[in-house]
């Protein structure tokens, strides 16, 4: 029985608010059409499909049912209950293929932030907090519009305090990713920035500045998964899913060790154990991580074992995570450079890593890349997953 699962088709739309007027469903259809075309299959060949979404972002219950037709899932056994970040679709699809290796499974996610009212996000963020104590505290903020930045800034300050991370370290991450994105045609609104640009950008909640926070965006991503048995028929360059892992931490900020991202550390250990990776800093060629805030990239690199605990500052100072470094991180530009289609971002990180391993990342390409790690985050407060991919 085949024991491996491969990505045999990749489809993505551009990130950022789309100027073409495509609807939520149309964006996902475009990504799915591209992925199916790459795999050389039609709708009739799909055995099952998974989509992810957040009902409270979409403003409707069972919101996945509104994307079912866009992925060719009508009248097929498709799961409508994945209310998580897009990276969780990979986990569900992987297990589906492993349980029935003759299947072709589509995993997909879409987000259209431009459909939401500008004043909706603070209320949505508030609704994700624990309702008895935490939510009551934050309703007393003088400006509820800054709630998301306030929560993130608490985490950033704790991280800085524990490990000597400076504002310059965080700003360097933003510079790297914004500039990387100018190489990526999927980054719709990318522009080059300097360290001074970042440090002089608007202060949102110390130490977070506007250029250190990913902008909400529209985007869709679809991947086609198949077993080893079918992969050779569907693709000349399959990318293998070698390891997966996911973990949820407490949703109480006051009960979390904010300087660390233990949930990603645990998820990474699961994925590495499956993949047989013992020394990630030596065995992984590149990483695509969830950098909604610039300081998150440093935290997640530590949790992924790409550098030691508290060494995120050294990691960025020494250029290790640059495109020319020994472990490039977010060569695509990440969420900071591309925009964050919240709920789809994790699946896009997997897609960008897979393109690298196929040698199809264009000007962002890392020469000789054979093993990559992708990481995403979901809601509530601290939850996420890790996927290890390889070329062989």
Buried (B, 14 or more C-beta within 10 A) or exposed (E): EBEBBBBBBBBBBBBBBBEEEBEBBBBBBBBBBBBBEBBEBEBEBBBBBBBBBBEBBBEEEEBBBBBBEBBBBEEBEBBBEBBBBBBBBBBBBBBBBBEEBEBBBBBBBBBBBBBBEEEBBBEBBBEBBBEEEBEEEBEEEEEBEBBBBBBBBBBBBBBBEBBEBEBEBBBBBBBBBBBBBBBBEBBBBBEEBEEEBBBEBEBBBEBBBEBBBBBBBBBBBBBBBBBBEBBEEBBEBBBBBBBBBBBBBBBBBEEBEBBBBBBBBBBBBBBBEBBEBEEBBEBBBBBBBBBBBBBBBBBBBBBBBBBEBBBBBBBBEEBBBBBEBBBBBBBBBBBBBBBBBBBBBBBBBBBBBBBBBBBEBEEBBBEEBBBBBBBBBBBEBBBBBBBBBBBE
